[in-house]
Amino acid sequence: MTTEALSKLHHASPFRPFHIRLGNGKAFPVARPEMLAYAPKQQTAFVYFENGSFEIIDLPHVIGLEVLFT
């Protein structure tokens, strides 16, 4: 998975919600563009949740991106 693929989904117009899938089986939903922040050069992403919590993800551990169709 590349940061370019993540960037394309994150900035797509119109935006479609997607999941970030990790090699350990975890998946993190990105429901809206403002729920994701990342620093491509540091290979780190922050996924924010509605309750105010967040998850820090090392981008090299991402094995896939799943676009959700609602």
Stockholm file with secondary structure:
# STOCKHOLM 1.0

chainA/1-70         MTTEALSKLHHASPFRPFHIRLGNGKAFPVARPEMLAYAPKQQTAFVYFENGSFEIIDLPHVIGLEVLFT
#=GR chainA/1-70 SS CCHHHHHHHHTCSSCCCEEEEETTSCEEEECSGGGEEEEGGGTEEEEECTTSCEEEEEGGGEEEEEECCC
#=GC SS_cons        CCHHHHHHHHTCSSCCCEEEEETTSCEEEECSGGGEEEEGGGTEEEEECTTSCEEEEEGGGEEEEEECCC
//
